[in-house]
Amino acid sequence: MSQWKHRKGRPVDFTFTDAQQAAAEAARAVFADVAPDGGVPSPAVGIDPVAPDIDRELWQRLSKSDLVGIALDEGYGGAGLDEIAWCLVLRESARVLARVPLLDTGAAALAVQAFGTEELRRRLLPEVVAGRLLLGVAAHGRTGHEPADEAVTALPVDGGWTLTGEQTGVAWAPVMDLVLVPARGPEGTLLLLVDPRGEGVTLERQVSTHGELAGRLLFDGAVVDASWQLGPQAPDGANWRAVRARMIVGVAALCLGLGEAVLRLTSDYASKREQFGHAIATFQAVAMQSADRYIDLRSMEVTLWQAAWRVAHGVELADRMPLEADLATAKIWSAEGVRAVASTAQHLHGGIGADLDYPLHRYHAWAKHLELTLGPAAAFEQALGDLLAEHQLP
């Protein structure tokens, strides 16, 4: 893999460690017998979610393999690795469209570890690692197109906070035990763990693009005890940006794994499907489209690992490239790349791509969902342009 130079000018090798590679191998073993259809109906049929719950049996297998808490400290029962190992596990999960909240529970648990009190860490993190506690993240704001940390207002009350506002598109909210909610307090951004079924909270069921459960949370004077607060208010919103950074690299890892699975599925099909007595994979137009998508995947990969490595290690680069620029770049490539891979796959498959007994339509639905998670590529292109102009970067 590539190298960077940190602020002292020394090269930094970010090749995967033996432990990180072992985590990926363990994940492949757990997901080896998971079918992309997840044993549930197609998301293209009906208006109901594909299932009323996550895949609990698979979640327990992940827990027993120490993969749920892969990036959490060993003192809380975790594996003691980092966000890179977590992204490697996410990548493997997306190859089979695993119906488990590795992204949301992982990001929320890392926030508890980073900002929570020691008492809260010891109370929650072992339960997460054991697979008994599901944590969600409210990351999309009121409409899905506004900053998530501006959608809910928190006002102080005796011993806690009272919340007003709403969050939409909270993944698997109806089955989450707690949801991490960013809120705007009097002195900055707050991170609060909220019971989605608590008093003052209305939970409305939603169904996401890929057919999975989601939820809209409406807060009407919901009171959250101060013991569920993760750290102090952040005037600059740095606490929420840290959570969102992990969500971005996590989504990019899911896009990469899904895209790799789809390209493999397409390559296998094109090598067997014949026209005019020849496999269509031998036709120049097919080969060129597949090659373009392979290049997209490699671009998705390098931008993902650059951003994930900086998130994990807090590296300040010699050229002072802000972390937000690397995050935006990773999100742009992942969103546009997974869309292109899925679209090309549908084109090369022809009619069979719409067959509900064939897995490609399910991959396509997940690709569209992931493409828009946390915002479309265009929003991050604008943010990247603003960063380049502000820092006068090439």
C-alpha positions as CSV (number, residue, x, y, z in Angstrom):
1,M,0.0,0.0,0.0
2,S,1.0,3.7,-0.2
3,Q,2.9,5.7,2.3
4,W,2.4,9.2,3.6
5,K,4.7,11.6,5.4
6,H,3.5,12.9,8.8
7,R,4.3,16.4,10.1
8,K,7.9,15.5,10.9
9,G,8.5,14.4,7.4
10,R,9.1,10.7,8.1
11,P,7.3,8.1,5.9
12,V,4.5,6.2,7.6
13,D,3.8,2.7,6.5
14,F,0.1,1.8,6.7
15,T,0.2,-1.8,5.5
16,F,-2.3,-3.9,7.3
17,T,-0.9,-5.5,10.5
18,D,-1.1,-9.2,11.2
19,A,-3.9,-8.6,13.7
20,Q,-5.9,-6.6,11.2
21,Q,-5.5,-9.3,8.6
22,A,-6.5,-11.9,11.1
23,A,-9.7,-9.9,11.9
24,A,-10.6,-9.9,8.2
25,E,-10.0,-13.6,8.0
26,A,-12.2,-14.2,11.0
27,A,-14.9,-12.1,9.5
28,R,-14.7,-14.1,6.2
29,A,-15.1,-17.3,8.2
30,V,-18.2,-16.0,10.0
31,F,-19.8,-14.7,6.8
32,A,-18.9,-17.7,4.7
33,D,-22.3,-19.3,4.9
34,V,-24.4,-16.1,4.7
35,A,-26.4,-15.8,1.6
36,P,-26.9,-12.3,0.0
37,D,-30.6,-12.7,0.2
38,G,-30.4,-13.0,4.0
39,G,-33.3,-15.5,3.9
40,V,-35.8,-12.7,3.7
41,P,-38.1,-11.5,0.9
42,S,-37.0,-9.1,-1.8
43,P,-37.0,-5.3,-0.9
44,A,-38.6,-4.8,-4.4
45,V,-41.8,-6.5,-3.3
46,G,-44.4,-4.7,-1.1
47,I,-44.0,-1.7,1.3
48,D,-43.2,-3.6,4.4
49,P,-39.6,-4.1,5.7
50,V,-38.0,-7.3,4.6
51,A,-37.8,-8.5,8.3
52,P,-38.9,-7.2,11.7
53,D,-35.5,-7.5,13.2
54,I,-31.8,-7.8,12.5
55,D,-30.2,-11.2,12.0
56,R,-29.8,-12.0,15.7
57,E,-28.2,-15.4,15.1
58,L,-25.5,-13.9,12.9
59,W,-25.0,-11.1,15.5
60,Q,-24.3,-13.6,18.2
61,R,-21.8,-15.4,16.0
62,L,-20.0,-12.2,15.4
63,S,-20.0,-11.5,19.1
64,K,-18.5,-15.0,19.9
65,S,-15.8,-14.3,17.3
66,D,-14.8,-11.0,19.0
67,L,-15.8,-9.0,16.0
68,V,-18.6,-6.9,17.4
69,G,-16.1,-5.2,19.7
70,I,-13.2,-5.4,17.3
71,A,-12.1,-1.8,17.9
72,L,-12.9,-1.5,21.6
73,D,-10.3,-1.7,24.3
74,E,-9.6,-5.1,25.9
75,G,-10.4,-3.6,29.3
76,Y,-14.1,-3.5,28.2
77,G,-14.0,-6.9,26.6
78,G,-13.1,-5.8,23.1
79,A,-10.4,-7.1,20.8
80,G,-8.2,-4.0,21.3
81,L,-7.7,-3.2,17.6
82,D,-8.7,0.0,15.7
83,E,-11.0,1.5,13.1
84,I,-9.0,-0.1,10.3
85,A,-9.8,-3.6,11.6
86,W,-13.4,-2.5,12.1
87,C,-13.6,-1.3,8.4
88,L,-12.1,-4.6,7.3
89,V,-14.9,-6.5,9.1
90,L,-17.5,-4.1,7.6
91,R,-16.1,-4.7,4.1
92,E,-16.6,-8.5,4.6
93,S,-20.1,-8.0,5.9
94,A,-21.1,-6.0,2.8
95,R,-20.0,-8.7,0.4
96,V,-22.8,-10.9,1.7
97,L,-25.2,-8.0,2.6
98,A,-25.2,-9.1,6.3
99,R,-28.2,-7.8,8.1
100,V,-26.4,-6.7,11.3
101,P,-25.8,-3.2,12.7
102,L,-22.0,-3.3,12.7
103,L,-21.8,0.2,11.4
104,D,-24.1,1.9,13.8
105,T,-23.4,-0.1,16.9
106,G,-19.7,0.1,16.2
107,A,-19.6,3.9,15.7
108,A,-21.8,4.5,18.8
109,A,-19.7,2.2,20.9
110,L,-16.5,4.0,19.8
111,A,-18.2,7.3,20.8
112,V,-19.0,5.9,24.3
113,Q,-15.3,4.8,24.6
114,A,-14.0,8.1,23.5
115,F,-16.3,10.5,25.3
116,G,-18.3,8.6,28.0
117,T,-17.5,8.4,31.7
118,E,-15.6,5.4,33.0
119,E,-18.8,4.3,34.7
120,L,-20.8,4.4,31.5
121,R,-18.1,2.6,29.5
122,R,-18.0,-0.3,32.0
123,R,-21.8,-0.4,32.1
124,L,-22.4,-0.4,28.3
125,L,-19.3,-1.6,26.4
126,P,-19.2,-5.2,27.8
127,E,-22.8,-5.5,26.9
128,V,-22.1,-4.4,23.3
129,V,-19.2,-6.8,23.0
130,A,-21.4,-9.7,24.3
131,G,-24.0,-8.9,21.6
132,R,-26.7,-8.0,24.2
133,L,-26.9,-4.2,23.6
134,L,-27.6,-2.6,20.2
135,L,-26.7,1.0,19.8
136,G,-27.9,3.2,16.9
137,V,-26.8,6.6,15.6
138,A,-29.1,9.4,14.5
139,A,-27.0,10.8,11.7
140,H,-29.3,12.3,9.1
141,G,-31.1,15.3,10.6
142,R,-34.8,16.2,10.3
143,T,-35.0,15.8,6.5
144,G,-31.9,13.8,5.7
145,H,-30.3,16.9,4.1
146,E,-29.3,19.0,7.1
147,P,-26.6,18.7,9.6
148,A,-27.6,16.0,12.1
149,D,-26.3,18.1,15.1
150,E,-28.7,20.9,14.3
151,A,-31.9,18.9,14.1
152,V,-32.5,18.5,17.9
153,T,-32.3,21.2,20.5
154,A,-31.3,20.4,24.1
155,L,-32.2,22.7,27.0
156,P,-30.9,22.1,30.5
157,V,-33.3,20.8,33.3
158,D,-32.5,19.6,36.7
159,G,-30.1,16.7,36.3
160,G,-30.2,16.5,32.5
161,W,-31.6,17.8,29.3
162,T,-34.9,18.2,27.6
163,L,-35.0,17.5,23.8
164,T,-37.1,18.9,21.0
165,G,-36.8,18.2,17.3
166,E,-36.6,15.2,15.1
167,Q,-34.2,12.8,13.4
168,T,-35.1,10.7,10.4
169,G,-33.7,7.5,8.8
170,V,-32.2,6.1,12.0
171,A,-31.1,2.6,10.9
172,W,-33.0,-0.2,12.7
173,A,-34.3,2.3,15.2
174,P,-37.3,0.1,16.2
175,V,-35.0,-2.6,17.5
176,M,-32.2,-0.5,18.9
177,D,-31.8,-0.4,22.7
178,L,-30.2,3.1,22.7
179,V,-29.6,5.7,20.0
180,L,-26.8,8.2,20.0
181,V,-28.4,11.6,19.3
182,P,-26.4,14.8,18.6
183,A,-28.1,17.8,19.9
184,R,-27.6,21.6,20.0
185,G,-27.1,22.7,23.5
186,P,-26.7,26.3,24.9
187,E,-22.9,26.1,24.6
188,G,-22.3,23.7,21.8
189,T,-22.9,20.2,20.5
190,L,-24.0,17.4,22.9
191,L,-23.9,13.7,22.4
192,L,-26.7,11.9,24.2
193,L,-27.8,8.3,24.5
194,V,-31.5,8.1,24.2
195,D,-34.1,5.4,24.6
196,P,-36.0,5.4,21.3
197,R,-39.1,4.2,23.2
198,G,-38.7,6.5,26.2
199,E,-41.2,9.1,27.4
200,G,-41.4,12.2,25.2
201,V,-40.0,10.2,22.2
202,T,-42.3,9.2,19.4
203,L,-40.8,6.4,17.2
204,E,-42.3,6.2,13.7
205,R,-41.4,3.1,11.7
206,Q,-39.7,3.8,8.3
207,V,-38.4,1.4,5.6
208,S,-35.1,2.2,4.0
209,T,-34.2,1.9,0.3
210,H,-32.8,-1.6,0.8
211,G,-35.9,-2.7,2.6
212,E,-34.5,-2.7,6.2
213,L,-36.2,-1.2,9.2
214,A,-35.4,2.4,10.0
215,G,-37.1,5.0,12.2
216,R,-38.1,8.6,12.6
217,L,-37.6,9.9,16.1
218,L,-39.7,12.9,17.3
219,F,-38.6,14.6,20.5
220,D,-41.3,16.5,22.3
221,G,-39.9,17.4,25.7
222,A,-38.0,14.1,26.1
223,V,-35.9,14.3,29.3
224,V,-32.4,12.7,29.1
225,D,-30.5,12.2,32.4
226,A,-27.1,13.7,32.5
227,S,-25.6,10.3,33.1
228,W,-26.3,9.4,29.5
229,Q,-24.3,12.4,28.2
230,L,-21.1,11.6,26.4
231,G,-18.6,14.2,27.5
232,P,-19.1,18.0,27.7
233,Q,-20.7,20.3,25.1
234,A,-18.3,21.0,22.2
235,P,-18.6,24.6,21.0
236,D,-17.0,23.6,17.7
237,G,-18.9,20.4,17.3
238,A,-15.7,18.3,17.4
239,N,-17.4,15.5,19.3
240,W,-20.0,14.9,16.6
241,R,-17.5,15.3,13.8
242,A,-15.5,12.5,15.4
243,V,-18.5,10.2,15.4
244,R,-19.4,11.2,11.8
245,A,-15.8,10.6,10.7
246,R,-16.1,7.0,11.8
247,M,-19.5,6.7,10.1
248,I,-18.0,8.0,6.9
249,V,-15.2,5.5,6.7
250,G,-17.5,2.7,7.8
251,V,-19.9,3.5,5.0
252,A,-17.0,3.7,2.5
253,A,-15.9,0.2,3.7
254,L,-19.4,-1.1,3.1
255,C,-19.5,0.4,-0.3
256,L,-16.1,-1.2,-1.2
257,G,-17.1,-4.7,0.0
258,L,-20.4,-4.5,-1.8
259,G,-18.8,-3.2,-5.0
260,E,-16.2,-6.0,-5.0
261,A,-18.9,-8.7,-4.6
262,V,-21.0,-7.2,-7.4
263,L,-18.0,-7.0,-9.8
264,R,-17.2,-10.6,-9.0
265,L,-20.8,-11.6,-9.6
266,T,-20.8,-9.8,-12.9
267,S,-17.4,-11.3,-14.0
268,D,-18.7,-14.8,-13.3
269,Y,-21.8,-14.2,-15.3
270,A,-20.1,-12.6,-18.2
271,S,-17.6,-15.5,-18.5
272,K,-20.5,-18.0,-18.8
273,R,-23.1,-16.0,-20.8
274,E,-22.6,-16.6,-24.5
275,Q,-23.7,-14.6,-27.5
276,F,-22.8,-15.5,-31.1
277,G,-20.9,-18.5,-29.8
278,H,-18.6,-16.6,-27.5
279,A,-18.7,-15.6,-23.8
280,I,-19.7,-11.9,-23.6
281,A,-16.6,-11.3,-21.3
282,T,-14.5,-11.6,-24.5
283,F,-16.3,-8.7,-26.1
284,Q,-14.3,-5.4,-26.0
285,A,-17.3,-3.3,-24.8
286,V,-17.9,-5.6,-21.9
287,A,-14.3,-6.0,-21.0
288,M,-13.7,-2.2,-21.0
289,Q,-16.7,-1.5,-18.8
290,S,-15.6,-4.2,-16.3
291,A,-12.1,-2.7,-16.3
292,D,-13.4,0.8,-15.6
293,R,-15.3,-0.5,-12.6
294,Y,-12.2,-2.3,-11.4
295,I,-10.4,1.0,-11.5
296,D,-13.3,2.6,-9.5
297,L,-12.9,-0.1,-6.8
298,R,-9.2,0.5,-6.5
299,S,-9.8,4.2,-6.2
300,M,-12.5,3.6,-3.5
301,E,-10.0,1.3,-1.7
302,V,-7.1,3.8,-1.5
303,T,-9.2,6.7,-0.5
304,L,-11.0,4.6,2.2
305,W,-7.8,3.4,3.8
306,Q,-6.2,6.8,3.7
307,A,-9.1,8.3,5.6
308,A,-9.5,5.3,7.9
309,W,-5.8,5.4,8.8
310,R,-6.0,9.0,9.7
311,V,-9.1,8.5,11.8
312,A,-7.4,5.6,13.6
313,H,-4.1,7.3,14.2
314,G,-4.9,11.1,14.2
315,V,-2.1,11.7,11.7
316,E,-1.3,15.3,10.8
317,L,0.1,15.3,7.3
318,A,3.1,17.2,6.2
319,D,1.1,19.2,3.6
320,R,-1.5,20.0,6.3
321,M,-4.3,18.3,4.4
322,P,-7.3,18.5,6.9
323,L,-8.9,15.2,7.8
324,E,-12.2,16.4,6.5
325,A,-10.8,16.6,3.0
326,D,-9.7,12.9,3.1
327,L,-13.1,12.0,4.5
328,A,-14.9,13.9,1.8
329,T,-12.8,12.3,-0.9
330,A,-13.5,8.8,0.5
331,K,-17.2,9.5,0.6
332,I,-17.2,10.9,-3.0
333,W,-15.4,7.9,-4.4
334,S,-17.4,5.4,-2.4
335,A,-20.8,6.9,-3.3
336,E,-20.1,7.4,-7.0
337,G,-18.1,4.1,-7.3
338,V,-20.8,1.9,-5.8
339,R,-23.4,3.5,-7.9
340,A,-21.3,2.9,-11.1
341,V,-20.5,-0.7,-10.2
342,A,-24.1,-1.6,-9.5
343,S,-25.4,0.2,-12.7
344,T,-22.8,-1.5,-14.9
345,A,-23.7,-4.8,-13.4
346,Q,-27.3,-4.4,-14.2
347,H,-26.5,-3.3,-17.7
348,L,-24.2,-6.3,-18.4
349,H,-26.6,-8.8,-16.8
350,G,-29.6,-7.7,-18.9
351,G,-33.0,-9.0,-17.9
352,I,-31.6,-11.5,-15.3
353,G,-30.5,-8.5,-13.2
354,A,-34.2,-7.8,-12.4
355,D,-35.0,-11.4,-11.5
356,L,-35.9,-11.5,-7.8
357,D,-34.4,-15.0,-7.5
358,Y,-31.0,-13.6,-8.5
359,P,-29.1,-11.6,-5.9
360,L,-28.1,-8.6,-8.1
361,H,-31.3,-6.7,-7.5
362,R,-30.7,-6.9,-3.8
363,Y,-27.1,-5.6,-4.2
364,H,-28.4,-2.8,-6.3
365,A,-30.9,-1.7,-3.6
366,W,-28.2,-1.8,-0.9
367,A,-25.8,0.2,-3.3
368,K,-28.4,3.0,-3.6
369,H,-28.9,3.0,0.1
370,L,-25.2,3.3,0.9
371,E,-24.6,5.8,-1.9
372,L,-27.0,8.3,-0.1
373,T,-26.2,7.4,3.5
374,L,-24.8,10.5,5.3
375,G,-25.4,12.5,2.1
376,P,-24.8,12.2,-1.7
377,A,-21.5,12.7,-3.4
378,A,-22.5,16.2,-4.6
379,A,-22.7,17.4,-1.0
380,F,-19.2,16.2,-0.2
381,E,-17.9,17.6,-3.5
382,Q,-19.1,21.0,-2.4
383,A,-17.5,20.5,1.0
384,L,-14.2,19.4,-0.5
385,G,-14.2,22.4,-2.8
386,D,-14.7,24.7,0.1
387,L,-11.8,23.0,2.1
388,L,-9.4,23.3,-0.9
389,A,-10.2,26.9,-1.3
390,E,-10.0,27.7,2.4
391,H,-6.6,25.9,2.8
392,Q,-5.3,26.8,-0.6
393,L,-4.5,23.2,-1.3
394,P,-3.6,22.0,-4.8
